[in-house]
Amino acid sequence: MKNLILLFFLSFFFCTSYAQNDSIRIAEGKPKLVFSFDGRYSFVKYDAVNIAGLKLGVDFNNKWRVGIGFYGLLKPADYNSTARIPIGANGTIVPFHSNTKLWYGAIYGEYVIIHRKRWELSIPIQFGIGKTKIDASPNDSLGIKYREYINQGDLNKTVFIVEPSITGYYKVFNWIGVGTGVGYRQLIGADHRLNSIFNNPIFIIKAKLFLGDFIDVIAGRKPAFKYVNRE
């Protein structure tokens, strides 16, 4: 999986080098505010989860974007696991149930590979900092007796996250677009137990709001439900 992340990084920096010829044109473009509902589907350990996300950024001539985002599990992840307690020569395995939460904020950069009148393909990468909270509950009387061996409190930590991805969207009207994408969530420098819980693929569903055009629609300067080609 480290090779996958390295590939994303190399792709990102290759695009950076390739984009140098666009620098003058980008500088001449007027920056635009963009806002998106950046929902994600992923896994926490074995449990499929929904992650709610909001992103606010600045678009430079449909070539580069930078901004911030905020994310969190819509509801805690619930899954079963096991722990070894000191009974018998080799110990005894007991089951327990975990209730897991994750919240984080991020900064992101995004390079647009292909931009057309109503659709585009881009490579975003974001770096985040957040908090995990894991509560463990024994499933039987033996687990309750040796509860300290299944305690997950030491996994309630501040974590650093990197999420490379590739995404695309289609512009339905001038003020809104819908899109999808795939990527990977990787914790940086975390406990191996946290890595086994949170490092997983992500599947992105987003609705993107173009604030300048949206304001024009609200003010009556542009039609709401008709795409006007301006390129």
C-alpha positions as CSV (number, residue, x, y, z in Angstrom):
1,M,0.0,0.0,0.0
2,K,3.0,2.3,0.5
3,N,3.7,1.9,-3.2
4,L,0.2,3.1,-4.0
5,I,0.7,6.2,-2.0
6,L,4.1,6.8,-3.6
7,L,2.5,6.5,-7.0
8,F,0.0,9.2,-6.1
9,F,2.7,11.5,-4.9
10,L,4.7,10.9,-8.1
11,S,1.7,11.6,-10.2
12,F,0.9,14.8,-8.3
13,F,4.5,16.1,-8.7
14,F,4.6,15.1,-12.4
15,C,1.5,17.1,-12.9
16,T,3.1,20.0,-11.1
17,S,6.1,19.9,-13.4
18,Y,3.9,19.5,-16.5
19,A,1.8,22.5,-15.4
20,Q,4.7,25.0,-15.5
21,N,3.7,26.2,-19.0
22,D,0.3,27.1,-17.7
23,S,1.7,29.4,-14.9
24,I,1.2,32.7,-16.8
25,R,-2.3,31.8,-17.9
26,I,-3.2,30.8,-14.3
27,A,-1.8,34.0,-12.9
28,E,-4.0,36.0,-15.3
29,G,-7.2,34.2,-14.3
30,K,-9.5,35.5,-11.7
31,P,-9.6,33.3,-8.6
32,K,-13.1,31.8,-7.8
33,L,-14.5,30.5,-4.5
34,V,-15.7,26.9,-4.6
35,F,-17.6,24.9,-2.0
36,S,-18.5,21.2,-2.0
37,F,-20.2,18.6,0.0
38,D,-17.5,15.9,0.0
39,G,-19.2,12.7,1.2
40,R,-17.0,9.6,1.4
41,Y,-17.7,5.9,1.8
42,S,-15.0,3.8,3.4
43,F,-14.3,1.1,6.0
44,V,-13.2,1.3,9.7
45,K,-11.8,-2.1,10.4
46,Y,-14.5,-4.4,9.0
47,D,-17.4,-1.9,9.2
48,A,-18.6,0.1,6.1
49,V,-19.0,3.7,7.1
50,N,-20.3,7.1,5.8
51,I,-18.0,10.1,6.2
52,A,-19.6,13.5,6.0
53,G,-17.3,16.3,4.6
54,L,-17.3,19.9,3.6
55,K,-14.7,21.7,1.5
56,L,-14.1,25.4,0.9
57,G,-11.4,26.5,-1.5
58,V,-10.1,28.8,-4.2
59,D,-10.0,27.9,-7.9
60,F,-7.3,29.4,-10.1
61,N,-8.4,29.4,-13.8
62,N,-9.7,25.8,-13.7
63,K,-6.2,24.5,-13.2
64,W,-5.3,24.6,-9.5
65,R,-7.3,24.6,-6.3
66,V,-6.3,25.0,-2.7
67,G,-8.5,25.0,0.4
68,I,-9.6,23.4,3.7
69,G,-12.0,20.6,4.6
70,F,-13.7,19.1,7.6
71,Y,-14.7,15.5,8.0
72,G,-16.3,13.1,10.5
73,L,-18.1,9.7,10.7
74,L,-21.8,10.2,10.4
75,K,-22.2,7.5,13.1
76,P,-19.7,5.5,15.1
77,A,-18.2,2.3,13.4
78,D,-19.2,-0.9,15.2
79,Y,-17.3,-4.1,14.8
80,N,-16.2,-7.1,16.8
81,S,-12.6,-8.0,17.6
82,T,-10.5,-10.2,19.9
83,A,-7.9,-9.9,22.6
84,R,-5.6,-12.4,24.4
85,I,-5.8,-12.6,28.2
86,P,-3.3,-14.3,30.5
87,I,-5.2,-17.6,31.2
88,G,-3.5,-20.9,30.2
89,A,0.0,-21.5,28.9
90,N,-0.6,-19.6,25.6
91,G,-3.3,-17.3,26.8
92,T,-7.0,-17.3,26.0
93,I,-8.7,-15.3,23.2
94,V,-11.8,-13.4,24.2
95,P,-14.2,-11.4,22.0
96,F,-15.1,-7.8,22.5
97,H,-17.1,-5.1,20.7
98,S,-15.6,-1.7,19.6
99,N,-17.4,1.6,19.0
100,T,-15.1,3.9,17.0
101,K,-15.2,7.6,16.1
102,L,-13.0,9.8,13.9
103,W,-13.0,13.5,13.2
104,Y,-10.4,15.5,11.3
105,G,-9.7,18.8,9.5
106,A,-7.6,19.0,6.4
107,I,-5.8,21.3,3.9
108,Y,-5.9,20.2,0.3
109,G,-4.3,20.9,-3.1
110,E,-5.8,19.9,-6.4
111,Y,-4.4,19.8,-9.9
112,V,-6.9,19.6,-12.8
113,I,-5.7,17.1,-15.4
114,I,-8.5,17.6,-17.9
115,H,-11.0,20.5,-18.0
116,R,-13.8,20.7,-20.5
117,K,-16.9,22.8,-20.7
118,R,-19.0,20.7,-18.4
119,W,-16.7,18.1,-17.0
120,E,-13.2,17.6,-15.6
121,L,-10.8,15.1,-14.1
122,S,-8.4,16.1,-11.2
123,I,-5.9,14.8,-8.7
124,P,-6.6,16.1,-5.1
125,I,-4.3,15.3,-2.2
126,Q,-5.1,16.4,1.4
127,F,-3.3,16.4,4.7
128,G,-5.3,16.3,7.9
129,I,-5.1,16.3,11.6
130,G,-7.8,14.7,13.8
131,K,-8.9,12.7,16.7
132,T,-9.8,9.0,17.2
133,K,-12.0,7.7,20.0
134,I,-12.4,3.9,20.6
135,D,-14.6,2.4,23.3
136,A,-14.3,-1.4,23.9
137,S,-17.0,-3.5,25.5
138,P,-16.5,-7.2,26.6
139,N,-18.8,-9.7,25.0
140,D,-18.7,-12.2,27.9
141,S,-18.1,-12.6,31.7
142,L,-14.4,-13.6,31.1
143,G,-13.8,-10.4,29.1
144,I,-15.4,-8.3,31.8
145,K,-13.2,-9.9,34.4
146,Y,-10.1,-9.1,32.4
147,R,-11.3,-5.9,31.0
148,E,-8.0,-4.1,31.3
149,Y,-6.6,-6.4,28.6
150,I,-9.1,-5.2,26.0
151,N,-9.1,-1.6,27.0
152,Q,-8.7,0.6,23.9
153,G,-8.3,3.9,25.7
154,D,-4.6,4.2,24.6
155,L,-5.9,4.4,21.0
156,N,-7.8,7.7,21.7
157,K,-5.1,9.8,20.0
158,T,-4.4,12.8,17.8
159,V,-3.7,11.4,14.3
160,F,-2.2,12.8,11.1
161,I,-3.8,11.7,7.8
162,V,-2.9,11.8,4.1
163,E,-5.6,11.1,1.5
164,P,-4.5,11.0,-2.2
165,S,-7.3,10.5,-4.7
166,I,-8.5,11.0,-8.3
167,T,-11.9,12.6,-8.9
168,G,-14.1,13.9,-11.6
169,Y,-17.3,15.9,-11.9
170,Y,-20.0,16.9,-14.3
171,K,-21.4,20.4,-14.3
172,V,-25.2,20.1,-14.3
173,F,-25.8,23.9,-14.3
174,N,-23.4,26.8,-14.1
175,W,-23.7,27.0,-10.3
176,I,-23.5,23.3,-9.4
177,G,-21.8,20.0,-10.4
178,V,-21.9,16.4,-9.2
179,G,-18.9,14.1,-9.1
180,T,-17.3,10.9,-7.8
181,G,-13.8,9.5,-7.2
182,V,-11.6,7.0,-5.5
183,G,-8.6,7.3,-3.1
184,Y,-6.9,6.0,0.0
185,R,-6.8,7.1,3.6
186,Q,-3.4,6.6,5.3
187,L,-2.5,7.5,8.9
188,I,1.0,8.9,9.2
189,G,3.3,7.7,12.0
190,A,0.4,6.0,13.9
191,D,0.3,2.9,16.1
192,H,0.0,-0.2,14.0
193,R,-3.3,-1.0,15.7
194,L,-4.7,2.3,14.5
195,N,-3.3,1.7,11.0
196,S,-5.2,-1.7,10.9
197,I,-8.4,0.1,11.8
198,F,-8.3,3.3,9.7
199,N,-6.1,2.7,6.7
200,N,-8.5,1.9,3.9
201,P,-9.8,2.8,0.4
202,I,-12.2,5.8,0.1
203,F,-15.0,6.2,-2.4
204,I,-16.1,9.8,-3.0
205,I,-19.5,11.3,-3.8
206,K,-19.6,15.0,-4.0
207,A,-21.8,18.0,-5.0
208,K,-19.8,21.1,-5.9
209,L,-21.2,24.6,-5.6
210,F,-19.7,27.5,-7.6
211,L,-20.3,30.4,-5.3
212,G,-19.9,33.2,-7.8
213,D,-22.4,31.7,-10.2
214,F,-24.7,30.7,-7.3
215,I,-24.8,34.4,-6.1
216,D,-25.6,35.5,-9.7
217,V,-28.5,33.0,-9.7
218,I,-29.8,34.2,-6.4
219,A,-29.5,37.8,-7.6
220,G,-31.4,37.0,-10.8
221,R,-28.5,37.8,-13.1
222,K,-28.3,34.2,-14.4
223,P,-30.9,31.4,-15.1
224,A,-31.0,28.8,-12.4
225,F,-31.8,25.7,-14.4
226,K,-30.1,26.3,-17.7
227,Y,-26.4,25.8,-18.5
228,V,-24.9,28.9,-20.2
229,N,-21.7,28.2,-22.1
230,R,-19.1,30.9,-21.3
231,E,-16.0,29.2,-22.6
